[in-house]
């Protein structure tokens, strides 16, 4: 009599072909009294992590990041061609912290499409998560006219910009 071994697939895992006494498709023919063993191996599907770097101005710059996790630390850099660049790869399931290296830009926002923060990211088997970092450039401001300076201060306060020595940044 012919039988077919089967299992219910689990999310985040990929089954191998059947082995042991079964054919690769799980079929086996048994006679009364036969003893057989069929095996299958489930391999976890590593999560996919995509980091997107966007800048508010046209920029052909390099932005570097480090991903920290339990017994894990990996650095990489993203080249922005115009206003965006990305890095995509697989990583083992776990908890991570994505940190952008300091640079000549101000971080305006960071988020992941699974609802986590890049600073506290959980990746499960089978996940495909994208985290986006948006930066704005830091520009120098030089104003020698006191009236123009006052107008610039009022304008920037109204639009959410603040001053630092020789530079301004948006908050």
N, C-alpha and C positions, 0 to 999 in steps of 0.2 A: 504494500500500500504506500502511496506517495503522500508525503506531508510537506508543508511549507512552514518553516520557522519565521516568526515575525516579532516585532516589538513596536511600541508606540514611541515615536520620535520625541525627544525632549528639546525644547527651545534652547538654542545656543550650542547644540552639539551636533556633530556630523557622524553618522554611522559608517563603519567600514563595510566591506563585503563580508558575507558569512564565511566561516571557516570551520575547522574541525571536520566532522563527518558530513557536513552539509555542503551542497554546491554553493557557489558564490551568490546565487539568488535566494538561498535559504531552503531550497528543496532537498528532500532526502527520501529514499525509498527504504521502508522497513518491513521485515517479515516478523511474524509472531516470535517473541523471545529475543529479538535483536536489541542490543543496547548501543546507543549512539550519543555523541556529544557534539553540539553545534555551538559555535562561539561567534560573537560579534564585539567589536571594540568601538566605543563612542569617544570621539575626540572633541574637546572643547574648541569652539570657534573663537579665536582670539578677537577681542574687541578692536575696532578700527577707530583711530583718533585722528581727526583733521584739525589743524590749527591754521586759521586764516588771519593774516595781518592786513589791515586796511589803514591807509593814511588819508587825511583830509585834503592834502595837497598832492600834486603829482610828484612822485619820489621814486628814484631808482636807488634805494638804500637797502642795507642788510640789517635785519632785526634778529637778534639771537634770543633763544629761550632755553630753559632747563626744565625738565619734567622730573619731579621727585616723587618717589613712592616707597613702599616697604622694600628694602634691599634693592632699590632701583634709583638710578640717576642717569639721565641721558640729556645731552645738549644738542641743539641743532639751530641752524640759522635759516631765515626765509628772505629771499631776494624779492623786493617789491618792484614790479615792472609797471610803472605808471602809478596806480593807486592801490594795488593789491598783490598778494602772493600767498602761497599756502604750502603746507607740508602735511603729508598723509602717510600713515603707516599703521601697522598692527602692534599691539602691546598686550601684555598679559592682563587678565582681569584683576582689579584691585582698586585701591584708593590713591589718588594722585594730587599733586600741587604743581600747576604750570606757572612758571615765573618768567617774566620778560626781563632781560638785562636792561640796565639803565642806558639811556641814549639821549640824543639831542631832540627827542620828541616827548610830548606829554601824553600819558595814557588818558584817553577820554572815557572809554568804556571797555568792559570785558564781560563775556557771557558764553555759556554753552547751551546748545539747543536741547539738551535733556533737562534743563532747569537748574543744574548744578552751577556753582561758581568754579572758574578755573583753579581757584585756590583750594577748593574742597570737592574734587571730582571723583565720582565713583563710576568705574567701568565694569560692567558685568559681561559674562560670555555672550557673544553674539551682538553686542552693542555696536552702533555706528554713530559716534558723537562728534560734532563739530563745535569747536570753541573759537570765538572771534575776538580779536583785540583791535581796537580802533585808537589810533594816535593822531594828534594834531601837532603841527610844528611849533617850536618856540621861536618867536620873532623878536628881534631887538627893537626897542622904541627909543627914539631920541627926539625930544621936544625942547626947544630953546625959548619958545614964546610962552609966558605964563598963562595967557588967556587960552591959547591952544591946548596947553597942558590941562587946565581946568576943564575945558570942553571934552578932552579925551578921557579924563577921569570920570566925568559924569556919564559919558557915552558908554564906557566900558562897564561901569557899575550897573547901568541899566540893562546891559546885554549879558551879564554874568562873567565878565573877564576881570581878573585882578592883577595887580602889579607885583613884580619882584624886581630887585635891582637889575637894570639893563635888560629886562625881559618882561613879558606878560604871558599869562597862562589862563586858559579857560577852566573853570571848576564846575 
